[in-house]
């Protein structure tokens, strides 16, 4: 029999095996959690918007469903279509107008048809930046094509940055529309 001063090696082996088993399981759970997060991370904003829309649109969904005789699927489809029209129509008009304006601006700069008015003398009196703005504006007024050529690299960077913003906005709008579909796409989502 063991005395209190002597260690029980068998007990230590069993405890260390159990502890190692717990650490291995915890590590596997952590690895699986990280992998799941990495897989689902791109969809988290979409799912968050879908959750917000499903909760906030629930009263409207109930009222429309009541008027349509309790037809949940038809109500969900109708709400998604109305939401898309309300979002897509103004956005497409805005993007089309922006594209046309940009094309007109580029065409008029290329054909030297764009005329910048002369700056007001009061612009030079603005504090801190007035003289610089007045000088630059005067250059634009007198020789626009040369200023555009001298700023070509910066204009290219600005155009790329603007295109990234427009593309990102388009992606966010599509994500928002998909969240409407997810929020109302499940027939039993809003009961």
Backbone torsions as a table, in degrees:
resi	resn	phi	psi	omega
1	UNK	NA	147.4	-177.2
2	UNK	-82.9	143.1	174.5
3	UNK	-91.4	162.1	-177.1
4	UNK	-60.3	-23.5	-177.8
5	UNK	-84.1	-21.1	-177.1
6	UNK	-93.7	135.1	-178.9
7	UNK	-74.3	148.5	175.6
8	UNK	-93.6	102.8	-175.2
9	UNK	-67.0	-33.9	179.0
10	UNK	-65.8	-42.4	178.6
11	UNK	-65.1	-40.9	178.6
12	UNK	-63.3	-39.8	179.2
13	UNK	-64.7	-43.3	179.6
14	UNK	-64.9	-43.3	179.0
15	UNK	-65.7	-41.9	179.5
16	UNK	-68.0	-35.1	177.2
17	UNK	-66.0	-42.4	177.6
18	UNK	-65.3	-42.9	179.0
19	UNK	-62.5	-42.1	177.3
20	UNK	-63.6	-39.8	177.6
21	UNK	-62.4	-42.1	178.4
22	UNK	-63.9	-43.6	179.0
23	UNK	-64.1	-39.9	178.7
24	UNK	-64.9	-44.9	179.3
25	UNK	-64.0	-43.1	178.6
26	UNK	-63.1	-40.2	177.4
27	UNK	-63.1	-42.1	178.3
28	UNK	-65.9	-41.0	177.4
29	UNK	-63.0	-43.2	177.9
30	UNK	-62.6	-43.8	178.9
31	UNK	-63.1	-42.6	178.6
32	UNK	-65.7	-39.1	178.4
33	UNK	-63.3	-44.3	179.5
34	UNK	-65.4	-39.5	178.6
35	UNK	-65.5	-43.5	178.3
36	UNK	-62.6	-42.3	178.1
37	UNK	-62.1	-42.8	-179.1
38	UNK	-63.2	-36.3	180.0
39	UNK	-72.6	-42.8	-174.3
40	UNK	-91.6	-6.3	-177.2
41	UNK	-56.7	-41.6	179.0
42	UNK	-64.0	-21.8	-176.9
43	UNK	-96.4	-4.2	-177.0
44	UNK	-62.7	-44.8	177.1
45	UNK	-61.7	-38.9	178.5
46	UNK	-61.7	-45.0	-179.4
47	UNK	-69.7	-35.3	177.7
48	UNK	-65.1	-44.4	177.2
49	UNK	-62.9	-40.4	179.7
50	UNK	-62.1	-41.2	178.5
51	UNK	-64.5	-45.8	179.2
52	UNK	-61.2	-44.5	-179.0
53	UNK	-67.5	-39.6	-180.0
54	UNK	-63.6	-39.8	-179.2
55	UNK	-72.3	-44.6	-176.2
56	UNK	-74.6	-28.9	-178.4
57	UNK	-91.2	-0.7	-178.3
58	UNK	-57.0	-46.2	178.8
59	UNK	-61.2	-40.2	178.4
60	UNK	-65.1	-42.0	179.8
61	UNK	-60.6	-43.1	179.6
62	UNK	-63.3	-43.9	-179.0
63	UNK	-65.0	-44.3	-179.6
64	UNK	-66.7	-41.1	179.3
65	UNK	-62.8	-37.8	178.8
66	UNK	-63.5	-40.6	-179.8
67	UNK	-72.1	-25.1	179.0
68	UNK	-95.2	16.3	176.4
69	UNK	77.1	29.1	177.1
70	UNK	78.1	16.2	-178.5
71	UNK	-83.8	94.6	-174.6
72	UNK	-65.3	-42.9	-178.3
73	UNK	-63.9	-44.7	178.2
74	UNK	-63.7	-40.5	178.9
75	UNK	-62.9	-45.2	179.7
76	UNK	-62.3	-43.8	179.3
77	UNK	-63.2	-44.1	179.6
78	UNK	-62.1	-44.4	179.2
79	UNK	-64.5	-39.0	178.3
80	UNK	-65.0	-44.5	-178.9
81	UNK	-64.7	-43.6	178.5
82	UNK	-63.5	-42.6	178.9
83	UNK	-62.7	-40.9	179.1
84	UNK	-65.1	-41.7	179.6
85	UNK	-64.4	-41.8	-178.4
86	UNK	-66.4	-32.9	-178.8
87	UNK	-90.5	-45.9	-172.7
88	UNK	-71.7	-41.3	-176.4
89	UNK	-60.4	-54.1	179.2
90	UNK	-65.3	-34.8	-179.7
91	UNK	-66.7	-42.3	179.9
92	UNK	-67.0	-37.4	176.6
93	UNK	-64.4	-43.1	179.6
94	UNK	-63.7	-46.1	-179.6
95	UNK	-65.9	-40.5	178.3
96	UNK	-63.3	-43.8	178.4
97	UNK	-63.5	-40.9	177.8
98	UNK	-63.4	-42.5	178.1
99	UNK	-63.3	-44.2	179.1
100	UNK	-63.7	-42.6	179.8
101	UNK	-64.3	-40.6	178.9
102	UNK	-65.2	-42.9	178.5
103	UNK	-62.6	-43.5	178.4
104	UNK	-62.8	-40.7	179.1
105	UNK	-64.1	-46.1	179.8
106	UNK	-64.1	-41.7	179.5
107	UNK	-63.2	-43.0	-178.8
108	UNK	-71.0	-31.0	175.8
109	UNK	-70.2	-41.9	179.9
110	UNK	-64.6	-39.1	-177.4
111	UNK	-87.5	4.1	-179.7
112	UNK	60.1	31.6	179.8
113	UNK	-97.0	-6.0	-179.5
114	UNK	-86.5	125.1	179.7
115	UNK	-114.5	123.2	177.1
116	UNK	-93.9	127.8	179.8
117	UNK	-69.2	156.3	179.4
118	UNK	-67.7	144.7	-179.7
119	UNK	-73.1	151.0	176.3
120	UNK	-73.0	142.4	177.9
121	UNK	-60.8	-22.8	-179.8
122	UNK	-69.6	-19.4	178.5
123	UNK	-63.3	-37.3	-179.4
124	UNK	-66.1	-18.9	-179.2
125	UNK	-87.5	-4.8	178.0
126	UNK	-61.5	144.1	-179.9
127	UNK	-69.7	146.1	174.0
128	UNK	66.9	-57.6	-171.9
129	UNK	-108.2	-1.1	-173.2
130	UNK	-60.3	-45.7	-177.6
131	UNK	-65.9	-40.4	179.4
132	UNK	-65.7	-44.9	179.5
133	UNK	-64.0	-42.9	179.8
134	UNK	-62.0	-42.3	179.1
135	UNK	-63.6	-47.3	-179.2
136	UNK	-64.7	-41.8	179.9
137	UNK	-63.9	-39.1	177.9
138	UNK	-63.9	-40.0	176.9
139	UNK	-62.3	-43.1	178.2
140	UNK	-61.5	-38.1	-179.1
141	UNK	-67.9	-41.6	-174.9
142	UNK	-83.5	-40.5	-174.9
143	UNK	-144.5	71.7	-177.5
144	UNK	-59.6	-46.4	-178.3
145	UNK	-59.9	-37.9	-179.8
146	UNK	-68.5	-40.3	178.2
147	UNK	-64.0	-41.7	179.0
148	UNK	-62.7	-43.1	178.3
149	UNK	-64.3	-39.8	-179.0
150	UNK	-69.7	-24.6	-178.4
151	UNK	-103.3	15.6	-176.0
152	UNK	-52.4	-48.5	-179.2
153	UNK	-62.7	-40.2	-179.9
154	UNK	-68.0	-37.3	178.6
155	UNK	-65.5	-39.1	177.0
156	UNK	-62.2	-43.5	177.9
157	UNK	-64.0	-42.3	179.1
158	UNK	-63.6	-41.0	179.0
159	UNK	-64.9	-41.0	178.2
160	UNK	-63.8	-43.7	178.8
161	UNK	-62.4	-42.4	179.2
162	UNK	-64.4	-40.6	178.5
163	UNK	-64.7	-38.9	176.3
164	UNK	-61.6	-40.4	179.3
165	UNK	-64.9	-44.7	-179.5
166	UNK	-64.4	-43.3	179.4
167	UNK	-64.8	-41.7	178.0
168	UNK	-63.5	-40.0	178.4
169	UNK	-65.4	-41.7	177.2
170	UNK	-61.8	-40.8	177.6
171	UNK	-64.0	-40.1	179.2
172	UNK	-67.3	-36.4	178.2
173	UNK	-66.3	-42.6	176.7
174	UNK	-62.8	-39.5	177.9
175	UNK	-63.1	-41.0	178.3
176	UNK	-63.8	-42.2	178.4
177	UNK	-65.6	-39.8	176.8
178	UNK	-63.8	-34.0	178.8
179	UNK	-66.8	-32.3	173.6
180	UNK	-63.3	-43.9	-179.7
181	UNK	-63.1	-41.7	179.1
182	UNK	-67.8	-41.6	-177.3
183	UNK	-63.1	-38.2	-176.6
184	UNK	-111.0	-1.2	-175.5
185	UNK	-72.1	-30.6	179.4
186	UNK	-78.0	120.8	-175.8
187	UNK	-58.2	-33.9	-178.8
188	UNK	-97.9	18.0	-173.2
189	UNK	-70.2	-29.5	-170.7
190	UNK	-120.8	40.9	-179.9
191	UNK	-98.3	NA	NA
